[in-house]
Amino acid sequence: MEESSTTLLWVLLGTTLSNPLFGAEENRVVKEEQDVRETSALEQGRAHLAQGIKMRSDSIMQGQETADGPEGKDAGQVARDVEVAVPTGYVTQLPAMTVTGAPAYPESSGYTTNRANSLTRTDLPLSDIPASIQVVPHEVLRDRAVTQPGQLLENVSGVQTEASYGGNHGMFFNIRGFTTHSSSRDGFQYNGNLVTRDVQNIERIEVMKGPSGTLYGGVGSLGGQVNTVSKRPLYYNYGAINLLWGNYQQWRPTFDINRVLGKGFSVRLNGAYENNGTFRDGGGFESYSLAPAISWQGERTSVTLLAEYNRFDQDLFDFGLPNLPNFRHLSRTRYFGLRKGDYPDLPGDSGLNETYVGTAILHHQLSQTWGLRIATQYHRATQDSTQSFPDNYLYTGDNKLHFTHYMNGHEWSRGHAVQAELRGQVYTWNFEHNLLFGTEYRKVVNRFNNTDQTGFVLDLFDPGMRPVHHEPIILGEGYNEGRGDDIGIYAQDLLTLTSAVKLLAGLRLDRFHNEAKSSGYTNSANQMTLSWQVGAVWELNPTAALFTRVGRSHSPNITRSIDASVFDAEVGTQKEIGAKFNFFDRRLNATLAAYKLTRRHILTSDPNDPLRNILAGRQSSHGFELDVSGELTRRWKVIASYAYTHAEVKADGFFPVGDKLPDVPRHSGNLWTTYEPGGVLQGLGVGGGIYAASSRQATLPNSHKLGAYVRMDTTAYYDTGNWRTQFNVNNLFDTKYYYGGASGVYNYALIPNPPRTFLLTLSYRL
């Protein structure tokens, strides 16, 4: 038999989505003498191609948030990467297939991101949305060996990590100068104060800068919206086991298993365990995470069920260092609180947090242009703790500080929400409208049982001296509880005026019912708020576009005052202009934005009592930001950002006008990049990153500053296909720096960044 030569057929998804991608009938003729192996290869290629295209087209047709593959590739990317060997001289036609609604480019691939479906609640590319939106994909988290929630947004401009509640792995960030202690998970808001999560089950993180009340209503930050997207079941079998070792006695095994069950069903299970001694004296924690997921994909309907359980048990309840002017002279490893054994009759500091979250999402395609989404989420979080809280306002400069010791505290948060959305396209007078109509009901209850408490004095510079117990124990009685109900309706229209000009308009009407209870006293109030936004995108050419946006949002303050009165809702207004760029066939994206953001009715700590809250006056933030992410070449990936932020008090009855907001550097930036040389070094990759910030205020009112810093991280890995070995060094030059507490809640603590850290990760793909 004459040996035939072969050519490689690369199958590309077409950008004209309304037409069939393949021919109408199969008409393949195979000569009797053709090699059996060539026929088998062709059939296998066709099967993989059909599976990838169907998986991508079905999910997009129904408006789903698509699941990325384990290497950052979605189903569409898998289909595009299929190579099919076809013998020359033969006519080959694949069976007829119609692809409806698939995008011209994937949601994310590697470091490149073009969509944020869960955050924006549309399937529109980010280039069409007049807003500054950044996405941190899973591959960035993997390459950086991210294990803690505080590391998630270090590659996003204008975002600073802040101290969580006693180091309980809650998600606290400062965005464009303003603190957020409430984020969203899979498009649902939750209380980041108690509801925690492990990074193992996070597929990507989506960030929208500025107020986002037209989609999310209240219970969030007016500086920006952070949405973590859970890992979804995939439509192909996959498995991975990872084991990470680190200094400070860190040990972290994880697994990610996905299986296709047939008849449209797929299941996925993620899990993690971590035992970490940390660099803090007497510190350490043990955590567990388990996240099952199941999905069913029908012809026009899909259902996804997600669940996650997290347990975080720490030996201390770590608020870091007291936020005092002489903090630089304090030890960054010493624990400033009561440890187990200091007093036999008093419990030492500790914390146990448990979080349960369940989510159900249904998509149904009503027609070629209209789809329905119905989703619900329930969460429950509990926290039992004993904690020592620094009473900074009693500091007299004698190197001794008074601490209040709160014992046997019990807190919990419970909430549920339901969303129903209708989205589709219509044409009027030759104008295309991408419409979104929705309604949402949300209820959340936060409760804190009053604790037994006592006081002691600690010598800040004598670590060998036991804290002096000098106050009698006061028994806690009663409880404090905050309840919030929100019913919202919203609508959004992205109008295409021309092929280059798009207009966006959105409205949301919310009715909030807030109720505060304190040891038998109850106060309640109802509020109606209207959030709105308008924006425009002008595409200058296929690689550049200008955008502008103006909007106003409201966020209810669901917490207690001294007399149990209910606080007014926070109000934020932003004006923003910017430009978006894409290079190298959309493999590299960049966003440049300038903004001015103001907010009123800000909830902040009472200067005379850190566990109480007050409403401040008006604060303002303005600046500009640059974000770049993607691939410079197929082997060279990068994610980088820079931010200039000026945030200050504009009017206030408590804090001096002109004071700068804490933990907000005027200049900040970062660069993370990896390179794979290929060739004889195929499988090898090296990379590193630089993270820097200028000095910033440590407290409000301003009393002292946190110093500027530059931190460097590095990585090297070798990937053989099934095995991957990765070595990371974080804080290579052992830079000593701190980040502050949330300006509205934890203005009394400073968290030291970990010293030089070595991490070795061994991964095996099943």
C-alpha positions in Angstrom: 0.0 0.0 0.0 1.3 3.4 -0.9 1.9 5.4 2.2 -0.1 8.6 2.1 1.1 11.9 3.6 -1.1 13.7 6.1 -1.9 17.3 6.8 -3.1 19.0 10.0 -6.7 20.3 10.0 -7.2 23.1 12.6 -10.9 23.5 13.4 -11.7 27.2 14.2 -15.1 28.3 15.6 -16.6 30.8 13.3 -17.6 34.3 14.3 -20.8 34.2 12.3 -22.8 32.2 14.8 -26.2 32.0 13.0 -24.9 29.8 10.2 -24.0 26.1 10.5 -20.4 25.4 11.0 -20.3 22.2 9.0 -21.8 20.7 5.8 -25.2 19.2 5.6 -24.5 15.6 4.9 -21.7 13.2 5.6 -20.1 12.1 2.3 -16.8 10.5 3.3 -15.3 7.8 1.0 -12.7 5.6 2.5 -10.7 3.4 0.1 -10.4 -0.2 1.1 -6.6 0.0 1.2 -6.6 3.0 3.6 -4.7 2.4 6.9 -7.0 1.5 9.8 -5.1 3.8 12.1 -5.8 6.9 9.9 -9.5 6.2 10.1 -9.4 5.7 13.8 -7.5 9.0 14.3 -10.1 10.8 12.3 -13.0 9.4 14.1 -11.4 10.2 17.5 -10.7 13.8 16.4 -14.3 14.2 15.2 -15.6 12.9 18.5 -13.5 15.2 20.6 -14.4 18.1 18.4 -18.1 17.5 18.5 -18.0 17.1 22.3 -16.2 20.4 22.8 -18.4 22.3 20.4 -21.6 21.0 21.9 -20.5 21.6 25.4 -19.6 25.2 24.6 -22.6 26.0 22.4 -25.1 24.5 24.8 -23.8 26.4 27.8 -23.7 29.8 26.0 -27.1 29.2 24.3 -28.6 28.9 27.7 -26.7 31.9 29.1 -24.6 29.9 31.6 -21.5 30.9 33.4 -19.2 28.5 31.6 -16.8 26.3 33.5 -13.2 26.7 32.7 -11.0 23.7 32.3 -8.3 22.8 34.9 -5.6 24.6 32.8 -7.7 27.7 32.3 -9.2 26.5 29.0 -13.0 26.5 28.6 -14.8 24.0 26.3 -14.5 26.2 23.3 -10.7 26.4 23.7 -10.6 22.6 23.9 -12.5 22.3 20.7 -10.2 24.8 19.0 -7.1 23.0 20.1 -8.1 19.7 18.5 -5.8 18.5 15.7 -7.3 16.1 13.2 -5.0 14.1 10.8 -6.7 13.9 7.4 -5.1 11.9 4.5 -4.5 14.0 1.5 -6.4 13.2 -1.7 -9.7 12.3 0.0 -12.8 14.4 0.5 -13.8 14.6 4.1 -17.0 16.2 5.4 -18.1 16.1 9.0 -21.8 15.6 10.0 -24.1 18.6 10.0 -24.0 20.6 13.2 -25.5 23.9 14.1 -23.8 26.1 16.7 -26.0 28.8 18.2 -24.8 31.5 20.5 -21.1 30.6 20.9 -18.8 33.6 21.2 -16.0 34.4 18.9 -13.5 34.1 21.7 -13.6 32.2 25.1 -14.5 33.6 28.5 -11.0 32.9 29.7 -7.9 31.0 28.5 -4.7 31.1 30.6 -4.1 34.7 31.8 -6.4 36.1 29.1 -10.0 36.9 30.1 -12.7 38.3 27.8 -15.9 37.8 29.9 -17.1 37.9 33.4 -20.6 36.2 33.1 -21.2 35.7 36.7 -20.4 39.2 37.7 -22.0 41.1 34.8 -25.0 38.6 34.5 -24.6 38.8 30.7 -22.7 37.0 28.0 -21.4 40.2 26.6 -17.6 40.6 26.1 -15.9 43.0 28.6 -15.0 45.2 25.7 -18.7 46.1 25.2 -19.3 47.0 28.9 -18.6 50.6 30.0 -16.9 49.7 33.3 -13.5 48.8 34.7 -13.7 45.1 35.2 -10.8 42.8 36.0 -10.7 39.0 36.2 -8.0 36.9 38.0 -8.2 33.4 36.4 -7.3 30.2 38.1 -4.0 29.8 36.3 -2.7 32.9 38.0 -3.6 31.5 41.4 -1.9 28.3 40.6 1.3 29.8 39.3 1.5 32.1 42.4 0.7 29.2 44.8 -2.1 31.2 46.4 -3.5 29.5 49.5 -5.0 32.4 51.5 -8.0 34.7 50.6 -6.0 37.8 51.3 -3.8 37.0 48.3 -6.6 36.8 45.8 -6.6 40.4 44.5 -2.9 41.3 44.8 -2.8 41.6 41.0 -5.7 44.0 40.6 -5.2 47.8 40.6 -6.5 49.9 43.4 -7.2 47.0 45.7 -5.5 46.6 49.1 -5.9 43.6 51.5 -7.2 44.5 54.9 -7.2 42.6 58.2 -10.0 40.1 58.5 -11.9 39.5 61.7 -9.3 38.0 64.0 -7.6 36.3 61.0 -10.6 34.1 60.3 -10.0 34.0 56.5 -12.8 36.4 55.9 -12.5 38.4 52.7 -11.7 42.1 53.5 -10.5 44.4 50.8 -10.1 48.1 50.2 -11.2 49.1 46.7 -10.6 52.6 45.3 -10.1 53.8 48.9 -13.2 52.3 50.5 -13.4 49.2 52.6 -15.6 46.2 51.6 -16.5 43.5 54.1 -19.2 42.0 51.9 -18.4 40.2 48.7 -20.4 37.9 46.4 -20.1 34.2 45.6 -21.5 33.1 42.3 -23.4 36.3 41.9 -24.9 36.3 45.5 -24.0 38.7 48.2 -22.8 37.4 51.5 -21.3 38.7 54.8 -17.5 38.5 54.5 -17.2 39.1 58.2 -18.1 35.5 59.1 -18.8 33.6 55.8 -15.4 32.3 54.7 -14.2 30.1 51.9 -11.1 28.2 50.8 -9.3 29.2 47.6 -9.3 25.5 46.4 -12.9 25.8 45.1 -12.4 29.2 43.4 -12.2 29.1 39.6 -11.7 32.8 39.1 -12.2 36.2 40.8 -14.2 39.0 39.1 -13.9 42.6 40.2 -16.1 45.5 39.1 -14.8 48.9 40.2 -17.1 51.5 41.6 -20.8 51.2 42.7 -22.7 48.2 41.3 -26.1 48.7 42.9 -28.0 48.4 39.6 -27.2 44.7 39.6 -26.5 43.9 43.2 -28.6 46.3 45.2 -27.2 46.9 48.7 -25.1 44.9 51.2 -21.8 45.6 49.5 -19.0 48.1 49.1 -19.5 51.2 47.0 -15.8 51.0 46.1 -16.3 47.9 44.0 -17.8 44.4 43.8 -15.8 41.3 44.3 -17.3 38.1 43.0 -15.7 34.7 43.5 -16.8 32.0 41.0 -17.0 28.4 42.2 -15.6 25.5 40.2 -18.4 23.9 38.0 -18.7 20.4 36.7 -16.9 19.9 33.4 -18.1 17.8 30.4 -15.0 15.6 30.3 -13.2 13.5 32.8 -10.5 15.1 34.8 -8.7 14.6 38.1 -5.8 16.2 40.0 -4.1 15.7 43.3 -1.8 18.3 44.8 0.4 18.4 47.8 2.0 21.6 49.1 4.7 21.9 51.7 5.9 25.2 53.2 8.1 26.4 56.0 6.4 27.3 59.3 5.1 23.7 59.3 2.6 24.2 56.5 1.1 21.2 54.9 -1.7 21.4 52.4 -3.1 18.5 50.3 -5.9 19.2 47.8 -7.8 17.3 45.1 -10.1 18.1 42.2 -12.0 15.2 40.6 -14.5 15.5 37.7 -16.5 12.7 36.1 -19.0 12.5 33.3 -21.9 10.2 34.3 -23.7 10.2 31.0 -27.2 11.4 29.9 -26.0 15.0 30.5 -24.9 14.5 34.1 -21.4 15.6 35.4 -20.1 15.7 38.9 -17.1 17.5 40.4 -15.6 17.3 43.9 -13.0 19.6 45.3 -11.4 19.3 48.7 -8.6 20.7 50.8 -6.9 20.2 54.2 -4.3 22.5 55.7 -2.3 22.4 58.8 -0.2 25.6 59.2 2.0 26.7 62.1 2.3 30.3 60.7 5.1 32.6 61.7 3.2 34.0 64.7 4.4 32.8 68.2 2.0 30.2 69.5 -0.1 30.5 66.3 -1.4 28.1 63.8 -4.6 26.8 62.3 -6.2 23.7 60.9 -8.7 23.9 58.1 -11.0 21.6 56.0 -12.9 22.3 52.9 -15.2 20.1 50.8 -17.1 21.3 47.7 -19.3 18.9 45.7 -21.0 20.0 42.5 -23.4 18.3 40.0 -24.9 19.5 36.8 -27.3 18.3 34.2 -27.3 19.6 30.6 -30.4 19.0 28.5 -31.3 20.3 25.1 -32.7 23.6 26.3 -32.4 23.4 30.0 -29.5 23.0 32.5 -29.3 22.7 36.3 -26.2 23.2 38.4 -26.1 22.4 42.2 -23.1 23.7 44.2 -22.3 23.1 47.9 -19.3 24.1 50.0 -18.3 23.4 53.6 -15.4 25.1 55.3 -14.0 24.7 58.8 -11.3 27.0 60.2 -9.9 26.2 63.6 -7.2 28.6 64.9 -5.1 28.4 68.0 -5.2 32.2 68.5 -7.7 35.0 67.4 -5.1 37.1 65.8 -5.6 40.9 65.3 -1.9 41.3 64.6 -0.1 44.2 66.2 -1.7 47.2 68.1 -2.1 50.0 65.6 0.1 52.5 67.6 2.7 55.1 66.4 5.6 53.0 67.7 4.4 49.8 65.9 7.7 49.6 63.9 9.5 48.7 67.1 7.2 45.8 68.0 7.9 42.2 67.2 6.0 41.0 64.1 6.0 37.4 65.4 4.8 38.1 68.9 1.1 37.6 69.8 -0.3 40.5 71.7 -3.1 38.8 73.6 -3.9 36.1 76.1 -2.6 32.7 75.2 -3.6 29.3 76.5 -2.0 28.7 79.9 -1.3 32.4 80.8 -4.0 32.1 83.5 -5.4 28.7 84.5 -8.9 30.2 85.3 -9.2 32.2 82.0 -9.5 30.7 78.5 -6.8 31.6 76.0 -7.6 33.2 72.7 -8.9 30.9 70.0 -11.4 30.8 67.1 -13.6 28.2 65.4 -15.4 29.2 62.2 -17.8 26.9 60.2 -19.5 27.9 57.0 -22.1 26.1 54.9 -23.2 27.4 51.5 -25.5 25.8 49.0 -26.4 27.2 45.5 -28.8 26.0 42.8 -28.9 27.5 39.3 -31.3 26.8 36.5 -31.0 28.0 32.9 -33.7 27.5 30.3 -33.6 28.7 26.7 -37.0 30.1 25.8 -36.1 30.8 22.2 -33.1 31.5 20.0 -32.8 35.0 21.6 -34.3 34.7 25.1 -33.3 32.8 28.1 -34.4 32.4 31.7 -32.2 32.1 34.8 -33.5 31.2 38.2 -31.0 30.8 41.1 -31.0 30.5 44.9 -28.4 30.4 47.6 -28.4 29.7 51.3 -25.5 30.3 53.7 -25.0 29.6 57.4 -21.8 30.6 59.3 -21.0 30.3 63.0 -18.0 31.5 64.9 -17.0 30.7 68.5 -14.2 32.7 69.8 -12.3 34.1 72.8 -10.4 37.2 71.8 -8.1 39.9 73.2 -8.9 43.3 71.6 -6.4 46.3 72.0 -7.9 49.4 73.6 -5.7 51.8 71.6 -7.6 54.8 72.8 -6.3 54.2 76.4 -2.7 54.2 75.3 -0.7 56.7 77.3 2.8 56.2 75.8 4.3 54.2 78.7 4.8 51.1 76.6 1.9 49.4 78.3 -1.5 48.8 76.6 -4.8 47.9 78.0 -6.6 44.9 76.4 -10.2 43.8 76.8 -10.5 40.0 76.9 -13.8 38.8 75.5 -14.6 35.2 76.5 -16.9 32.5 75.0 -18.3 34.6 72.2 -20.8 33.1 69.8 -21.7 34.7 66.5 -23.6 33.5 63.6 -24.9 34.7 60.2 -27.7 33.1 58.2 -29.1 34.2 54.9 -30.9 33.1 51.8 -31.6 34.7 48.4 -33.5 34.0 45.3 -32.9 35.6 41.8 -35.0 35.4 38.7 -33.7 36.9 35.4 -34.9 37.2 31.9 -32.4 38.2 29.2 -32.4 38.4 25.5 -32.1 40.5 22.4 -34.6 42.5 20.4 -34.3 44.9 17.5 -36.2 48.2 17.2 -35.6 50.6 14.2 -32.5 48.5 13.3 -31.1 49.0 16.8 -30.0 45.9 18.8 -31.0 45.8 22.5 -29.4 43.3 24.9 -31.9 43.3 27.7 -31.8 42.1 31.2 -34.8 42.0 33.6 -34.6 40.6 37.1 -35.9 40.5 40.6 -34.2 39.4 43.8 -35.2 38.7 47.3 -32.5 38.5 50.0 -32.7 38.0 53.8 -29.8 38.0 56.2 -29.6 37.7 60.0 -26.4 38.4 62.0 -26.3 37.7 65.7 -23.8 38.2 68.4 -24.2 36.9 72.0 -22.8 39.3 74.6 -19.6 37.7 76.1 -18.0 37.6 79.5 -15.2 40.1 79.6 -12.3 41.3 81.7 -9.2 43.4 81.2 -5.5 43.2 81.5 -2.4 45.2 80.8 0.4 44.1 78.5 4.0 45.4 78.3 4.6 46.0 74.6 8.3 45.4 74.8 8.6 42.6 77.3 7.5 39.4 75.6 8.5 37.3 78.6 6.1 39.2 80.9 2.7 37.7 81.5 -0.3 40.0 80.9 -1.4 41.6 84.2 -5.0 40.8 85.0 -6.4 43.9 86.7 -10.2 43.9 86.2 -13.0 41.7 87.6 -14.9 39.5 85.2 -18.1 41.0 83.9 -20.7 38.4 82.9 -22.2 39.0 79.5 -26.0 39.0 79.2 -28.3 39.2 76.3 -27.5 39.5 72.7 -27.3 41.9 69.7 -29.0 41.0 66.4 -29.3 42.7 63.0 -31.8 41.6 60.4 -32.1 42.8 56.8 -34.7 42.0 54.1 -34.3 43.3 50.5 -36.7 43.0 47.6 -35.3 44.4 44.4 -36.3 44.7 40.8 -33.9 45.8 38.1 -33.5 46.3 34.4 -30.6 46.9 32.0 -30.3 47.6 28.3 -27.2 47.6 26.2 -28.2 49.5 23.1 -26.1 49.1 19.9 -26.4 52.4 18.0 -23.8 51.5 15.4 -21.2 48.9 15.0 -18.9 51.2 17.0 -21.1 52.9 19.6 -23.0 51.2 22.4 -25.1 52.7 25.2 -25.8 51.1 28.6 -28.5 52.1 31.0 -29.6 50.3 34.2 -32.0 50.9 37.1 -32.7 49.0 40.3 -35.4 49.7 42.9 -34.9 48.2 46.4 -37.0 48.1 49.4 -35.0 47.4 52.6 -36.4 46.4 55.9 -33.8 46.6 58.7 -34.3 45.6 62.2 -31.9 45.9 65.2 -32.3 44.1 68.5 -30.2 44.5 71.6 -31.1 42.6 74.7 -34.8 43.0 74.4 -34.8 46.4 72.7 -36.0 46.5 69.1 -35.9 49.2 66.5 -36.8 48.8 62.8 -37.0 50.9 59.7 -37.9 50.7 56.0 -36.0 52.3 53.2 -36.6 52.7 49.5 -33.6 53.3 47.3 -33.1 53.8 43.5 -29.8 52.9 42.0 -28.9 53.8 38.5 -26.1 53.9 35.9 -25.6 55.2 32.4 -22.6 54.6 30.2 -21.3 54.4 26.7 -18.6 52.6 24.7 -17.1 54.0 21.5 -15.0 51.5 19.5 -12.2 53.5 17.8 -10.9 50.4 15.9 -10.8 46.6 16.5 -8.1 47.0 19.1 -9.2 50.2 21.1 -12.3 51.6 22.6 -13.3 54.5 24.9 -15.9 54.3 27.6 -17.6 56.4 30.2 -20.0 55.7 33.1 -21.9 57.6 35.8 -23.8 55.8 38.5 -25.2 55.9 42.0 -25.8 53.0 44.4 -27.0 52.5 48.0 -25.8 50.1 50.7 -27.9 49.5 53.8 -26.0 49.6 57.1 -27.3 46.4 58.8 -25.7 46.6 62.3 -26.4 48.0 65.7 -25.8 51.5 67.3 -25.4 52.1 71.0 -29.1 52.6 71.4 -30.1 49.9 68.9 -31.2 52.5 66.3 -31.0 51.6 62.6 -28.5 53.5 60.5 -29.3 55.2 57.2 -28.2 53.5 54.0 -24.8 54.5 52.6 -24.9 56.3 49.3 -22.1 56.3 46.6 -21.8 58.2 43.4 -19.1 57.7 40.7 -18.0 59.3 37.5 -15.6 57.3 35.3 -13.9 57.5 31.9 -11.5 55.2 30.4 -10.1 53.2 27.5 -9.9 49.5 26.7 -7.3 47.9 24.4 -6.6 44.4 23.1 -3.5 43.1 21.3 -2.3 40.0 19.6 -5.7 38.7 18.5 -7.2 39.5 21.9 -4.6 37.5 23.8 -3.5 40.6 25.7 -6.0 43.0 27.2 -5.6 46.4 29.0 -7.9 48.8 30.7 -7.1 52.4 31.6 -9.6 54.3 33.8 -9.9 57.6 35.7 -12.7 58.1 38.3 -14.1 60.3 41.0 -16.1 58.5 43.7 -17.9 60.0 46.7 -19.9 58.4 49.5 -22.1 59.5 52.4 -23.4 57.9 55.5 -20.3 55.8 56.1 -20.4 53.3 58.9 -17.2 53.5 61.0 -15.8 52.5 64.4 -16.7 54.8 67.3 -13.4 56.4 68.4 -14.4 55.8 72.0 -15.5 52.2 71.7 -14.1 49.9 69.0 -17.0 47.4 69.2 -19.6 50.1 68.5 -20.3 52.0 65.2 -21.2 55.5 64.1 -22.1 57.2 60.8 -19.5 59.5 59.5 -20.1 62.3 57.0 -18.7 62.4 53.4 -15.6 60.9 51.9 -14.1 61.2 48.4 -11.7 59.2 46.3 -10.3 60.0 42.9 -7.5 58.6 40.8 -6.6 56.5 37.7 -5.7 52.9 37.2 -4.1 50.6 34.6 -4.6 46.9 34.3 -2.9 44.5 31.8 -3.3 40.8 31.5 -2.8 38.1 29.0 -0.1 36.7 26.7 2.7 38.6 25.1 3.5 35.4 23.2 2.2 31.9 23.5 4.9 31.2 26.0 5.1 34.5 27.9 2.2 35.5 30.2 1.7 38.6 32.3 -0.7 40.3 34.6 0.2 43.8 35.9 -1.5 46.9 37.3 -0.8 50.4 38.6 -3.1 52.7 40.6 -3.0 56.3 41.8 -5.5 56.8 44.6 -6.3 60.0 46.6 -8.9 59.3 49.2 -9.8 61.7 52.0 -12.5 63.0 54.4 -14.5 65.8 52.9 -17.0 66.5 55.6 -17.4 65.0 59.1 -18.5 65.6 62.6 -16.0 63.2 64.1 -12.9 63.1 61.9 -10.8 66.1 60.7 -11.7 67.3 57.2 -8.7 66.6 54.9 -7.5 63.5 56.7 -6.5 60.7 54.4 -8.3 57.4 54.5 -6.3 54.6 56.1 -4.6 51.8 54.3 -4.8 53.7 50.9 -1.4 54.3 49.3 -1.2 57.1 46.8 0.8 54.9 44.5 0.6 51.1 44.2 1.4 48.5 41.5 2.3 45.0 40.7 3.8 42.8 38.0 3.6 39.0 37.7 4.9 37.1 34.7 5.9 33.6 33.7 7.9 32.3 30.7 8.2 28.8 29.2 11.2 28.6 26.9 10.1 25.4 25.1 12.3 23.4 22.8 14.8 21.2 24.6 13.5 22.8 27.8 9.9 21.9 27.1 7.9 21.7 30.3 10.1 24.2 32.2 8.6 27.5 33.3 10.0 30.4 35.4 8.4 33.5 36.7 8.3 36.2 39.3 6.5 39.2 40.6 7.0 42.6 42.2 4.4 44.2 44.5 4.9 47.7 45.7 3.1 50.5 47.5 3.9 54.0 48.8 3.4 55.0 52.4 -0.2 55.4 53.7 -2.0 56.5 56.8 -2.5 53.8 59.4 -5.6 55.2 61.2 -8.5 57.6 61.0 -8.1 60.2 62.4 -4.6 60.3 61.0 -1.9 59.7 63.7 0.9 57.8 62.0 1.9 56.2 58.7 2.7 52.7 57.4 5.9 52.8 55.4 6.4 52.1 51.7 7.5 48.7 50.6 8.6 46.6 47.6 8.1 42.8 47.7 9.4 40.2 45.3 8.1 36.7 44.7 9.5 34.0 42.4 8.4 30.7 40.9 9.9 27.8 38.9 8.0 24.7 37.7 8.4 21.7 35.5 5.4 20.1 33.8 5.6 16.7 32.2 1.9 16.4 31.4 0.8 14.1 34.2 3.3 15.4 36.8 4.0 19.0 37.8 6.6 20.2 40.3 6.5 23.8 41.4 8.7 25.8 43.8 7.7 29.3 45.0 9.5 31.8 47.1 7.3 34.6 48.4 8.9 37.7 49.9 12.3 36.8 48.5 14.2 39.6 50.2 12.2 39.3 53.5 10.7 42.7 53.3 9.0 43.8 56.5 5.7 45.6 56.0 2.1 45.7 57.3 -1.4 46.2 56.1 -4.1 47.9 58.2 -7.5 47.1 59.4 -10.7 48.0 57.6 -11.2 51.7 58.0 -14.8 51.3 59.1 -14.4 48.3 61.4 -10.9 47.2 62.5 -9.0 50.5 62.7 -7.2 49.1 65.8 -5.0 46.4 64.3 -2.0 46.0 62.0 -1.3 42.7 60.3 2.4 41.9 59.5 3.1 40.4 56.2 4.7 36.9 56.4 8.5 36.8 56.2 10.3 34.9 53.4 8.2 31.8 52.7 9.2 28.7 50.7 6.5 26.6 49.0 6.9 23.3 47.2 3.9 21.9 45.3 3.7 18.4 43.7 0.8 17.8 41.4 -0.5 14.7 39.6 -3.2 14.6 36.9 -5.3 11.5 36.9 
